[in-house]
Amino acid sequence: MRTRLLPLLIVLMAAVLLALGVPLAVSVAAAEQQKVVVDRIDDTARFAALAQFVTDRPSGSRQTTPDERRETLGRELESYYEVYGIRAGVFYRTRTPMANAPTDWFLPRTGEVRDAFQEALLSRRSHDPAQVWPWQRRRLVVASPVIRDGDVVAVVVTDSPTGQMRASTLHGWLLVGAGEIAAMLLAVGAALRLTGWVLKPVGVLDATTHDIATGRLKSRVAVASGPPELRRLARSFNEMADNVEDVLEQQRAFVADASHQLRNPLSALLLRIELLALELPEDNEEIASVRTEGKRLTQVLDDLLDLALAEHAEADIRLTDIGALTEERVAAWAPAAEAKGVRLVADCPATTAWADPVALSSALDAVIDNAVKFTSEGERVEVTVSADGGTSTIVVADHGPGLVEEELARVGDRFWRSGRHQNIKGSGLGLSIARALLAAGGGSIAYDRNEPHGLRVTVTVPRSEPGAG
């Protein structure tokens, strides 16, 4: 969830910072240009004031009679150009220069300078130039009219380079960008803390749910941090888990008590049947049938009691040599398999895993017993131990009749037996007991077909210590 929530928060924060940063960057560029334009306006106003008092006003061509005020204006323009590198000139309405610097700079026939000149002839200052961005090598043109007795007699034009202004704008943009990056880093850090604070209770809740689902019913959520809604959810979850554990405990107690209480009268009943059989012929079929059903009922009660104990018992998990334990159980079942004419073959290399040795032994007994029971004479049952990454597996594969897909989905359910195998001795609880025993220690059991025919049972136990990171 964090990998989905965190990018979403980062994208939203980046969008907000971008929405704030872009207008700020535009404002910085506009402010830098406005500062330059204001300076140029002041300069053109000063030159216009000097040009107002130049006396000669030619009507066609440039006069050659020297004029002290014109010379002063020329010196001002020349000094201005030498110091600032800004071309400037005062031009009559006829576009001939009154004074200009450099002296070879004249009004072009087209372009921004000519447009600004034409606008100033209308007795108003030229419009502010278009915005110049750092990547544009443009110049700034400002023109102001020279008015005498209410008439425009000349126009002052300045043509400024923009290198320094663009450099200042770029510097401002770098500062804005640095501020945006710093703000983004702070926002990412805050998002990490926020998502961690919000999702930590969710992770604890998920882990606790998994523990309960795998049989560790004592697990509970520690209500310590997180939003109030999640803390309330954790408390509600703990209450639900308590109720579920109570219900299951009552169910287990009922099954155990019922099984225990029924065994005594059943034993007494079987004893009376044996006494009754002494007075009847030895080959009486009814007595034999009653004996068989009585023994089957006794086995069911024993299995129910074992299942209740398996679901209730706390697992004693320790580092166990799975290979040695499996080899020991195979050796214990070898005489029974041999008596039925079934070969029990084992490949059990040494490998360690974390498991309850007693529970795992009991689960393997149930699985191997089931495999031998359903394997025909002359066939074999193969038991293989292996390790793969974080788990160790014990595979018990038989060559019996096997199960179809629909039956594989139900195998291991309590009291379930295939309709094709009802004549084989058993209560239908053996694999359920095995699953309960394994679940208590963090293990699992799975079923699949063993080609060309038969059942493959895979018992899996973890190689890492429960609770270790």
The 8 nearest C-alpha neighbors of each residue, nearest first, counted from 0:
[[1, 3, 2, 4, 198, 5, 201, 194],
 [0, 2, 4, 3, 5, 194, 198, 195],
 [1, 3, 0, 5, 4, 6, 7, 194],
 [2, 4, 0, 1, 5, 6, 7, 8],
 [5, 3, 1, 7, 6, 2, 0, 8],
 [4, 6, 8, 7, 1, 2, 3, 9],
 [7, 5, 9, 8, 4, 3, 10, 2],
 [6, 8, 10, 4, 5, 9, 11, 3],
 [7, 9, 11, 5, 6, 10, 12, 4],
 [8, 10, 6, 12, 11, 7, 13, 5],
 [11, 9, 13, 7, 8, 12, 6, 14],
 [12, 10, 14, 8, 13, 9, 7, 15],
 [11, 13, 15, 9, 14, 10, 8, 16],
 [12, 14, 10, 16, 15, 11, 17, 9],
 [13, 15, 17, 11, 12, 16, 18, 10],
 [16, 14, 18, 12, 17, 13, 11, 19],
 [17, 15, 19, 13, 18, 14, 20, 12],
 [16, 18, 20, 14, 19, 15, 21, 13],
 [17, 19, 15, 16, 20, 21, 14, 22],
 [20, 18, 16, 17, 21, 22, 15, 23],
 [19, 21, 17, 23, 22, 18, 16, 24],
 [20, 22, 24, 23, 19, 17, 18, 25],
 [23, 21, 25, 24, 20, 19, 26, 18],
 [22, 24, 26, 20, 21, 25, 27, 19],
 [23, 25, 27, 21, 26, 22, 172, 20],
 [26, 24, 22, 28, 23, 27, 29, 21],
 [25, 27, 23, 29, 24, 28, 30, 22],
 [28, 26, 24, 30, 25, 29, 23, 31],
 [29, 27, 25, 31, 168, 26, 30, 32],
 [28, 30, 26, 32, 27, 31, 33, 25],
 [29, 31, 33, 27, 28, 32, 26, 34],
 [32, 30, 28, 34, 33, 29, 27, 168],
 [33, 31, 35, 29, 34, 30, 36, 28],
 [34, 32, 36, 30, 35, 31, 29, 37],
 [33, 35, 37, 31, 32, 36, 30, 38],
 [36, 34, 38, 32, 33, 37, 39, 31],
 [35, 37, 33, 39, 38, 34, 32, 40],
 [38, 36, 40, 34, 39, 35, 33, 41],
 [37, 39, 35, 41, 36, 40, 42, 34],
 [38, 40, 42, 36, 41, 37, 43, 35],
 [41, 39, 37, 43, 42, 38, 44, 36],
 [40, 42, 44, 38, 39, 43, 37, 45],
 [41, 43, 39, 45, 40, 44, 38, 46],
 [42, 44, 46, 40, 45, 41, 155, 47],
 [45, 43, 47, 41, 42, 46, 40, 48],
 [44, 46, 42, 48, 43, 47, 41, 49],
 [45, 47, 43, 49, 48, 44, 50, 42],
 [46, 48, 50, 44, 145, 45, 49, 43],
 [47, 49, 45, 51, 46, 50, 44, 145],
 [50, 48, 46, 47, 51, 52, 72, 45],
 [49, 51, 47, 53, 52, 48, 46, 145],
 [52, 50, 48, 49, 53, 47, 145, 147],
 [51, 53, 50, 54, 49, 68, 48, 69],
 [52, 54, 50, 68, 51, 69, 55, 49],
 [55, 53, 52, 56, 66, 68, 51, 69],
 [56, 54, 53, 57, 62, 66, 64, 69],
 [55, 57, 54, 58, 53, 152, 91, 62],
 [58, 56, 59, 55, 60, 61, 62, 91],
 [57, 59, 60, 56, 93, 61, 91, 92],
 [60, 58, 57, 61, 93, 95, 62, 56],
 [59, 61, 57, 62, 58, 95, 93, 63],
 [60, 62, 57, 63, 95, 59, 96, 97],
 [63, 61, 64, 60, 57, 55, 65, 56],
 [62, 64, 65, 61, 66, 60, 55, 57],
 [63, 65, 62, 66, 55, 61, 67, 69],
 [66, 64, 63, 67, 70, 69, 62, 68],
 [65, 67, 69, 68, 70, 64, 53, 54],
 [66, 68, 70, 69, 71, 65, 53, 72],
 [69, 67, 71, 70, 53, 66, 72, 52],
 [70, 68, 72, 66, 71, 67, 53, 73],
 [69, 71, 73, 67, 68, 72, 74, 66],
 [70, 72, 68, 74, 69, 73, 75, 67],
 [73, 71, 69, 75, 70, 74, 68, 76],
 [72, 74, 70, 76, 98, 71, 75, 69],
 [73, 75, 77, 71, 76, 72, 78, 70],
 [76, 74, 72, 78, 73, 77, 79, 71],
 [75, 77, 79, 73, 74, 78, 100, 80],
 [76, 78, 74, 100, 80, 79, 75, 73],
 [79, 77, 81, 75, 80, 76, 74, 82],
 [80, 78, 76, 77, 82, 81, 83, 75],
 [79, 81, 84, 85, 77, 78, 83, 82],
 [80, 82, 78, 79, 84, 83, 77, 85],
 [83, 81, 79, 80, 84, 78, 85, 77],
 [84, 82, 85, 80, 81, 79, 78, 159],
 [83, 85, 80, 81, 82, 86, 79, 159],
 [86, 84, 159, 80, 83, 158, 87, 160],
 [85, 87, 158, 80, 157, 100, 159, 84],
 [88, 86, 157, 156, 100, 99, 85, 158],
 [87, 89, 99, 156, 98, 155, 100, 90],
 [90, 88, 155, 97, 98, 154, 96, 99],
 [91, 89, 96, 94, 154, 97, 153, 95],
 [92, 90, 153, 94, 93, 95, 96, 152],
 [91, 93, 94, 153, 152, 90, 120, 154],
 [92, 94, 91, 95, 59, 90, 58, 60],
 [95, 93, 91, 90, 92, 96, 106, 105],
 [94, 96, 90, 91, 93, 61, 97, 60],
 [97, 95, 90, 98, 89, 91, 94, 99],
 [96, 98, 89, 90, 91, 95, 99, 69],
 [99, 97, 73, 96, 89, 88, 72, 69],
 [98, 100, 88, 102, 101, 87, 89, 96],
 [101, 99, 102, 77, 76, 87, 86, 88],
 [100, 102, 103, 104, 99, 86, 77, 80],
 [101, 103, 100, 99, 104, 98, 105, 77],
 [104, 102, 101, 105, 100, 99, 106, 86],
 [105, 103, 102, 101, 100, 99, 106, 86],
 [106, 104, 107, 103, 96, 99, 102, 95],
 [105, 107, 113, 108, 94, 112, 104, 90],
 [108, 106, 109, 113, 105, 112, 110, 104],
 [107, 109, 113, 106, 110, 112, 114, 105],
 [110, 108, 113, 107, 111, 114, 112, 106],
 [109, 111, 113, 112, 114, 107, 108, 115],
 [110, 112, 114, 113, 115, 140, 109, 116],
 [111, 113, 115, 114, 110, 140, 116, 106],
 [112, 114, 116, 109, 115, 111, 110, 107],
 [115, 113, 111, 117, 116, 112, 118, 110],
 [114, 116, 118, 112, 125, 113, 117, 142],
 [117, 115, 113, 119, 114, 118, 142, 112],
 [116, 118, 114, 120, 115, 119, 113, 121],
 [117, 119, 115, 120, 116, 121, 125, 114],
 [118, 120, 123, 144, 116, 121, 124, 122],
 [121, 119, 117, 122, 118, 151, 144, 116],
 [120, 122, 119, 118, 123, 117, 151, 144],
 [123, 121, 120, 119, 144, 151, 124, 118],
 [124, 122, 119, 121, 125, 144, 118, 143],
 [123, 125, 143, 119, 142, 126, 144, 122],
 [124, 126, 115, 142, 118, 119, 141, 123],
 [127, 125, 128, 124, 115, 141, 118, 142],
 [126, 128, 125, 129, 36, 141, 140, 33],
 [129, 127, 126, 139, 130, 140, 141, 36],
 [130, 128, 131, 127, 139, 126, 32, 132],
 [129, 131, 132, 128, 29, 32, 28, 127],
 [130, 132, 135, 129, 137, 133, 32, 165],
 [131, 133, 135, 134, 130, 165, 28, 168],
 [134, 132, 165, 135, 169, 168, 131, 166],
 [133, 135, 132, 136, 165, 131, 137, 169],
 [136, 134, 132, 133, 137, 131, 165, 161],
 [137, 135, 134, 138, 161, 162, 133, 131],
 [136, 138, 135, 161, 131, 139, 160, 162],
 [139, 137, 160, 159, 161, 140, 158, 136],
 [138, 140, 159, 158, 128, 160, 141, 161],
 [139, 141, 158, 157, 112, 159, 138, 128],
 [142, 140, 157, 156, 125, 39, 139, 115],
 [141, 143, 156, 125, 155, 115, 124, 119],
 [142, 144, 124, 155, 119, 154, 43, 125],
 [145, 143, 154, 119, 122, 146, 151, 153],
 [146, 144, 153, 47, 154, 151, 152, 51],
 [147, 145, 151, 150, 152, 149, 144, 148],
 [146, 148, 150, 149, 51, 151, 152, 145],
 [149, 147, 150, 146, 151, 152, 51, 145],
 [150, 148, 147, 146, 151, 122, 152, 145],
 [149, 151, 146, 147, 148, 152, 122, 145],
 [152, 150, 146, 145, 153, 144, 122, 120],
 [151, 153, 145, 146, 150, 91, 92, 147],
 [154, 152, 91, 145, 90, 92, 151, 144],
 [155, 153, 144, 90, 145, 89, 143, 156],
 [154, 156, 89, 143, 142, 88, 43, 47],
 [155, 157, 142, 88, 87, 141, 154, 89],
 [156, 158, 87, 141, 140, 86, 159, 142],
 [159, 157, 140, 86, 139, 85, 87, 138],
 [160, 158, 85, 139, 138, 157, 140, 161],
 [159, 161, 138, 162, 139, 85, 158, 137],
 [162, 160, 164, 138, 163, 165, 159, 137],
 [161, 163, 165, 164, 160, 166, 136, 133],
 [164, 162, 166, 165, 161, 167, 160, 168],
 [163, 165, 167, 161, 166, 162, 168, 31],
 [166, 164, 133, 168, 162, 167, 163, 161],
 [165, 167, 163, 169, 164, 168, 162, 170],
 [168, 166, 170, 164, 165, 169, 163, 171],
 [167, 169, 165, 171, 28, 170, 166, 172],
 [168, 170, 172, 166, 171, 167, 165, 173],
 [171, 169, 167, 173, 172, 168, 166, 174],
 [172, 170, 168, 174, 169, 173, 167, 175],
 [171, 173, 169, 175, 170, 174, 24, 176],
 [174, 172, 176, 170, 175, 171, 177, 169],
 [175, 173, 177, 171, 172, 176, 178, 170],
 [174, 176, 172, 178, 173, 177, 179, 171],
 [177, 175, 173, 179, 178, 174, 172, 180],
 [178, 176, 174, 180, 179, 175, 173, 181],
 [177, 179, 175, 181, 176, 180, 182, 174],
 [180, 178, 176, 182, 177, 181, 183, 175],
 [181, 179, 183, 177, 182, 178, 176, 184],
 [182, 180, 178, 184, 183, 179, 177, 185],
 [181, 183, 179, 185, 180, 184, 186, 178],
 [184, 182, 186, 180, 185, 181, 179, 187],
 [185, 183, 187, 181, 186, 182, 180, 188],
 [184, 186, 182, 188, 183, 187, 189, 181],
 [185, 187, 183, 189, 184, 188, 190, 182],
 [188, 186, 190, 184, 189, 185, 183, 191],
 [189, 187, 185, 191, 190, 186, 184, 192],
 [188, 190, 186, 192, 187, 191, 193, 185],
 [191, 189, 187, 193, 188, 192, 194, 186],
 [192, 190, 188, 194, 189, 193, 195, 187],
 [191, 193, 195, 189, 190, 194, 196, 188],
 [192, 194, 190, 196, 195, 191, 189, 197],
 [193, 195, 197, 191, 196, 192, 198, 190],
 [196, 194, 192, 198, 193, 197, 199, 191],
 [195, 197, 193, 194, 225, 199, 198, 192],
 [198, 196, 194, 225, 195, 199, 193, 226],
 [197, 199, 201, 195, 200, 194, 196, 202],
 [198, 200, 202, 201, 195, 196, 197, 203],
 [201, 199, 203, 202, 198, 204, 225, 229],
 [202, 200, 198, 204, 199, 203, 205, 197],
 [203, 201, 205, 199, 204, 200, 206, 198],
 [204, 202, 200, 206, 205, 201, 207, 199],
 [203, 205, 201, 207, 202, 206, 200, 220],
 [204, 206, 202, 208, 203, 207, 201, 209],
 [207, 205, 209, 203, 208, 204, 202, 210],
 [206, 208, 210, 204, 209, 205, 218, 203],
 [209, 207, 205, 211, 210, 206, 204, 212],
 [208, 210, 212, 206, 207, 211, 213, 205],
 [211, 209, 207, 215, 213, 208, 212, 206],
 [210, 212, 216, 215, 214, 208, 213, 209],
 [211, 213, 209, 210, 214, 208, 215, 216],
 [214, 212, 210, 211, 438, 215, 209, 441],
 [213, 215, 211, 439, 212, 216, 438, 210],
 [216, 214, 211, 210, 217, 213, 218, 439],
 [215, 217, 211, 218, 214, 244, 210, 240],
 [216, 218, 215, 219, 211, 244, 240, 241],
 [219, 217, 216, 207, 215, 211, 210, 220],
 [220, 218, 237, 207, 221, 217, 240, 216],
 [221, 219, 204, 233, 222, 207, 237, 203],
 [220, 222, 223, 219, 233, 203, 200, 234],
 [223, 221, 230, 220, 233, 224, 234, 200],
 [222, 224, 221, 225, 230, 200, 220, 233],
 [225, 223, 222, 200, 226, 230, 196, 199],
 [224, 226, 197, 196, 200, 229, 230, 227],
 [225, 227, 229, 228, 197, 230, 224, 196],
 [228, 226, 230, 229, 231, 225, 224, 232],
 [229, 227, 231, 226, 230, 232, 225, 233],
 [228, 230, 232, 231, 226, 227, 233, 225],
 [229, 231, 233, 227, 232, 228, 222, 234],
 [230, 232, 234, 228, 229, 233, 235, 227],
 [231, 233, 229, 235, 230, 234, 236, 228],
 [234, 232, 236, 230, 231, 235, 220, 229],
 [235, 233, 237, 231, 236, 232, 238, 230],
 [236, 234, 232, 238, 233, 237, 231, 239],
 [235, 237, 233, 239, 234, 238, 232, 240],
 [238, 236, 240, 234, 239, 235, 219, 241],
 [237, 239, 235, 241, 236, 240, 242, 234],
 [238, 240, 236, 242, 237, 241, 243, 235],
 [241, 239, 237, 243, 242, 238, 244, 236],
 [242, 240, 238, 244, 239, 243, 237, 245],
 [241, 243, 245, 239, 240, 244, 246, 238],
 [244, 242, 240, 246, 245, 241, 239, 247],
 [243, 245, 247, 241, 242, 246, 248, 240],
 [246, 244, 248, 242, 243, 247, 241, 249],
 [245, 247, 249, 243, 248, 244, 242, 250],
 [248, 246, 250, 244, 249, 245, 251, 243],
 [247, 249, 245, 251, 250, 246, 244, 252],
 [248, 250, 252, 246, 247, 251, 253, 245],
 [251, 249, 247, 253, 248, 252, 254, 246],
 [250, 252, 248, 254, 307, 253, 249, 255],
 [253, 251, 249, 255, 250, 254, 256, 248],
 [252, 254, 250, 256, 251, 255, 257, 249],
 [255, 253, 251, 257, 252, 256, 258, 250],
 [254, 256, 252, 304, 258, 253, 257, 307],
 [257, 255, 259, 253, 258, 254, 252, 260],
 [256, 258, 260, 254, 259, 255, 253, 261],
 [259, 257, 300, 255, 261, 256, 260, 304],
 [258, 260, 256, 262, 257, 261, 255, 304],
 [259, 261, 257, 258, 262, 256, 263, 264],
 [262, 260, 258, 259, 263, 264, 257, 265],
 [261, 263, 265, 259, 260, 264, 266, 258],
 [262, 264, 266, 265, 261, 260, 267, 259],
 [265, 263, 267, 266, 261, 262, 268, 260],
 [266, 264, 268, 262, 267, 263, 261, 269],
 [267, 265, 263, 269, 268, 264, 262, 270],
 [266, 268, 264, 270, 265, 269, 263, 271],
 [269, 267, 265, 271, 266, 270, 264, 272],
 [270, 268, 272, 266, 271, 267, 265, 273],
 [269, 271, 267, 273, 272, 268, 266, 274],
 [272, 270, 274, 268, 273, 269, 275, 267],
 [271, 273, 269, 275, 270, 274, 276, 268],
 [272, 274, 276, 270, 271, 275, 269, 277],
 [275, 273, 271, 277, 276, 272, 270, 278],
 [274, 276, 272, 277, 273, 278, 271, 279],
 [275, 277, 273, 279, 278, 274, 272, 286],
 [278, 276, 274, 275, 279, 273, 280, 281],
 [277, 279, 276, 275, 280, 274, 281, 273],
 [280, 278, 276, 277, 281, 275, 283, 282],
 [279, 281, 283, 282, 278, 276, 277, 286],
 [282, 280, 283, 279, 276, 277, 286, 284],
 [281, 283, 280, 284, 287, 286, 279, 285],
 [282, 284, 280, 281, 286, 285, 287, 279],
 [285, 283, 287, 286, 282, 288, 289, 281],
 [286, 284, 288, 287, 283, 289, 290, 282],
 [285, 287, 289, 288, 284, 283, 290, 276],
 [286, 288, 284, 290, 285, 289, 291, 283],
 [289, 287, 285, 291, 290, 286, 284, 292],
 [290, 288, 286, 292, 291, 287, 293, 285],
 [289, 291, 293, 287, 288, 292, 286, 294],
 [292, 290, 288, 294, 289, 293, 295, 287],
 [293, 291, 295, 289, 294, 290, 296, 288],
 [294, 292, 290, 296, 295, 291, 289, 297],
 [293, 295, 297, 291, 296, 292, 290, 298],
 [296, 294, 292, 298, 293, 297, 291, 299],
 [297, 295, 299, 293, 298, 294, 292, 300],
 [296, 298, 294, 300, 295, 299, 293, 301],
 [299, 297, 301, 295, 296, 300, 302, 294],
 [298, 300, 296, 302, 426, 301, 297, 303],
 [301, 299, 303, 258, 297, 302, 298, 304],
 [300, 302, 298, 304, 299, 303, 305, 297],
 [301, 303, 305, 299, 304, 300, 306, 298],
 [304, 302, 306, 300, 305, 301, 299, 307],
 [303, 305, 255, 301, 307, 302, 306, 258],
 [304, 306, 302, 308, 303, 307, 309, 301],
 [307, 305, 309, 303, 432, 308, 304, 302],
 [308, 306, 304, 251, 310, 309, 305, 255],
 [307, 309, 311, 305, 306, 310, 312, 304],
 [310, 308, 306, 307, 312, 311, 436, 435],
 [311, 309, 307, 308, 435, 312, 306, 436],
 [312, 310, 308, 309, 307, 313, 251, 248],
 [311, 313, 309, 308, 310, 314, 439, 307],
 [314, 312, 315, 311, 439, 310, 309, 440],
 [313, 315, 440, 439, 316, 355, 312, 358],
 [316, 314, 355, 317, 313, 354, 440, 356],
 [317, 315, 355, 354, 314, 353, 440, 318],
 [318, 316, 353, 354, 319, 355, 315, 356],
 [317, 319, 353, 352, 354, 351, 320, 316],
 [318, 320, 351, 352, 321, 353, 317, 354],
 [321, 319, 351, 322, 323, 350, 324, 349],
 [320, 322, 324, 351, 323, 350, 319, 325],
 [321, 323, 349, 347, 325, 348, 320, 324],
 [324, 322, 326, 325, 320, 321, 327, 349],
 [323, 325, 327, 321, 326, 322, 320, 328],
 [326, 324, 328, 322, 327, 323, 321, 329],
 [325, 327, 329, 323, 324, 328, 347, 322],
 [326, 328, 324, 330, 325, 329, 323, 331],
 [329, 327, 331, 325, 330, 326, 332, 324],
 [330, 328, 326, 332, 331, 327, 333, 325],
 [329, 331, 333, 327, 328, 332, 326, 334],
 [330, 332, 328, 329, 333, 327, 334, 335],
 [333, 331, 329, 335, 330, 334, 336, 328],
 [332, 334, 336, 330, 335, 331, 337, 329],
 [335, 333, 337, 336, 332, 338, 331, 330],
 [336, 334, 338, 332, 337, 333, 339, 371],
 [337, 335, 341, 333, 339, 338, 334, 371],
 [336, 338, 340, 334, 339, 341, 335, 333],
 [337, 339, 335, 336, 340, 334, 341, 333],
 [340, 338, 336, 337, 341, 376, 335, 371],
 [339, 341, 376, 337, 338, 377, 336, 342],
 [342, 340, 336, 379, 376, 337, 378, 377],
 [341, 343, 379, 380, 344, 337, 336, 378],
 [342, 344, 380, 379, 333, 381, 341, 336],
 [345, 343, 381, 380, 382, 342, 346, 379],
 [346, 344, 382, 381, 383, 347, 343, 326],
 [347, 345, 383, 382, 384, 348, 344, 381],
 [346, 348, 322, 384, 383, 345, 326, 349],
 [349, 347, 322, 350, 346, 384, 385, 323],
 [348, 350, 322, 320, 323, 347, 321, 351],
 [351, 349, 322, 320, 321, 348, 386, 352],
 [350, 352, 320, 319, 321, 318, 462, 349],
 [353, 351, 462, 319, 318, 461, 354, 391],
 [352, 354, 318, 317, 462, 461, 319, 464],
 [355, 353, 316, 317, 440, 356, 352, 319],
 [354, 356, 316, 315, 358, 357, 314, 359],
 [357, 355, 359, 358, 354, 360, 319, 316],
 [358, 356, 360, 359, 355, 361, 315, 362],
 [359, 357, 361, 436, 355, 360, 356, 362],
 [358, 360, 362, 356, 361, 357, 355, 363],
 [361, 359, 363, 357, 358, 362, 356, 364],
 [360, 362, 364, 358, 359, 363, 357, 365],
 [363, 361, 433, 359, 365, 364, 360, 358],
 [362, 364, 366, 360, 365, 361, 367, 359],
 [365, 363, 361, 367, 362, 366, 368, 360],
 [364, 366, 368, 362, 363, 429, 367, 369],
 [365, 367, 363, 369, 368, 364, 370, 362],
 [368, 366, 370, 364, 369, 365, 363, 371],
 [369, 367, 365, 371, 366, 370, 364, 372],
 [368, 370, 372, 366, 367, 371, 365, 373],
 [371, 369, 367, 372, 368, 373, 397, 374],
 [372, 370, 374, 368, 373, 369, 336, 367],
 [371, 373, 369, 370, 374, 368, 423, 375],
 [372, 374, 399, 370, 371, 369, 375, 400],
 [375, 373, 399, 371, 372, 398, 370, 397],
 [374, 376, 378, 399, 377, 373, 341, 398],
 [377, 375, 340, 341, 378, 339, 374, 379],
 [376, 378, 341, 340, 375, 379, 342, 374],
 [379, 377, 341, 376, 375, 398, 374, 342],
 [378, 380, 342, 341, 343, 397, 398, 381],
 [379, 381, 397, 343, 396, 344, 342, 382],
 [380, 382, 344, 396, 395, 345, 343, 397],
 [381, 383, 395, 345, 394, 344, 346, 396],
 [384, 382, 346, 394, 393, 347, 345, 381],
 [385, 383, 393, 347, 392, 322, 346, 348],
 [384, 386, 392, 391, 383, 393, 387, 348],
 [387, 385, 391, 390, 392, 388, 350, 384],
 [386, 388, 390, 391, 389, 385, 392, 462],
 [389, 387, 390, 386, 391, 462, 461, 463],
 [388, 390, 462, 461, 387, 463, 391, 386],
 [391, 389, 461, 462, 387, 460, 388, 386],
 [392, 390, 386, 460, 459, 385, 387, 461],
 [391, 393, 459, 385, 458, 384, 386, 394],
 [392, 394, 384, 458, 383, 457, 459, 395],
 [393, 395, 457, 383, 382, 456, 396, 458],
 [394, 396, 382, 456, 381, 455, 457, 393],
 [397, 395, 455, 381, 380, 454, 394, 456],
 [396, 398, 380, 453, 454, 370, 399, 381],
 [399, 397, 453, 452, 374, 378, 379, 380],
 [398, 400, 374, 453, 401, 373, 397, 375],
 [399, 401, 453, 452, 398, 402, 373, 374],
 [402, 400, 453, 454, 399, 452, 448, 403],
 [403, 401, 406, 407, 404, 454, 400, 448],
 [402, 404, 406, 405, 407, 401, 448, 408],
 [405, 403, 407, 406, 408, 402, 448, 447],
 [404, 406, 408, 407, 403, 409, 402, 410],
 [405, 407, 409, 403, 408, 404, 402, 410],
 [408, 406, 404, 410, 409, 405, 402, 403],
 [407, 409, 406, 405, 410, 404, 446, 411],
 [410, 408, 406, 407, 412, 411, 405, 415],
 [409, 411, 407, 412, 408, 406, 415, 416],
 [410, 412, 430, 431, 409, 413, 415, 434],
 [413, 411, 415, 410, 409, 431, 414, 428],
 [412, 414, 428, 415, 431, 427, 411, 430],
 [415, 413, 427, 428, 426, 412, 416, 411],
 [416, 414, 427, 413, 412, 417, 410, 411],
 [417, 415, 427, 418, 414, 421, 420, 410],
 [416, 418, 419, 420, 421, 415, 406, 402],
 [417, 419, 420, 421, 416, 422, 415, 406],
 [418, 420, 417, 421, 422, 416, 423, 400],
 [421, 419, 417, 422, 418, 423, 416, 373],
 [420, 422, 423, 418, 419, 417, 416, 424],
 [421, 423, 420, 424, 419, 425, 418, 417],
 [424, 422, 421, 420, 425, 372, 373, 419],
 [423, 425, 422, 426, 421, 295, 372, 420],
 [424, 426, 427, 423, 295, 298, 428, 429],
 [425, 427, 299, 428, 414, 298, 429, 424],
 [428, 426, 414, 415, 416, 425, 429, 413],
 [429, 427, 431, 413, 426, 414, 430, 432],
 [428, 430, 432, 365, 431, 427, 433, 426],
 [431, 429, 433, 411, 432, 428, 434, 365],
 [432, 430, 411, 428, 434, 433, 429, 413],
 [431, 433, 306, 435, 429, 430, 434, 428],
 [432, 434, 362, 430, 436, 431, 435, 437],
 [435, 433, 431, 437, 432, 436, 438, 430],
 [436, 434, 432, 438, 433, 437, 310, 309],
 [435, 437, 433, 358, 309, 434, 439, 438],
 [436, 438, 442, 434, 439, 440, 435, 443],
 [439, 437, 441, 442, 435, 440, 213, 214],
 [438, 440, 214, 437, 436, 314, 441, 435],
 [441, 439, 438, 437, 314, 442, 354, 355],
 [440, 442, 438, 439, 437, 213, 460, 443],
 [443, 441, 460, 437, 438, 459, 440, 461],
 [444, 442, 459, 437, 438, 458, 434, 460],
 [443, 445, 458, 457, 434, 459, 446, 456],
 [446, 444, 457, 456, 458, 443, 447, 459],
 [445, 447, 456, 455, 457, 407, 444, 448],
 [448, 446, 455, 454, 449, 456, 407, 445],
 [449, 447, 454, 455, 453, 450, 401, 402],
 [450, 448, 453, 454, 455, 452, 451, 396],
 [451, 449, 452, 448, 453, 454, 398, 455],
 [450, 452, 449, 453, 398, 448, 401, 454],
 [453, 451, 450, 449, 398, 401, 400, 399],
 [452, 454, 401, 398, 399, 449, 400, 397],
 [453, 455, 401, 448, 449, 397, 396, 447],
 [454, 456, 396, 449, 447, 448, 446, 395],
 [457, 455, 446, 395, 394, 445, 396, 454],
 [458, 456, 394, 445, 444, 393, 459, 446],
 [457, 459, 444, 393, 392, 443, 394, 456],
 [458, 460, 392, 443, 442, 391, 444, 457],
 [459, 461, 442, 391, 390, 392, 352, 354],
 [462, 460, 390, 463, 353, 352, 389, 391],
 [461, 463, 352, 390, 389, 353, 391, 464],
 [464, 462, 461, 465, 389, 353, 352, 467],
 [463, 465, 467, 353, 466, 462, 461, 318],
 [466, 464, 467, 463, 441, 353, 461, 316],
 [465, 467, 464, 468, 463, 210, 206, 441],
 [466, 468, 464, 465, 463, 462, 461, 353],
 [467, 466, 465, 464, 463, 206, 389, 462]]
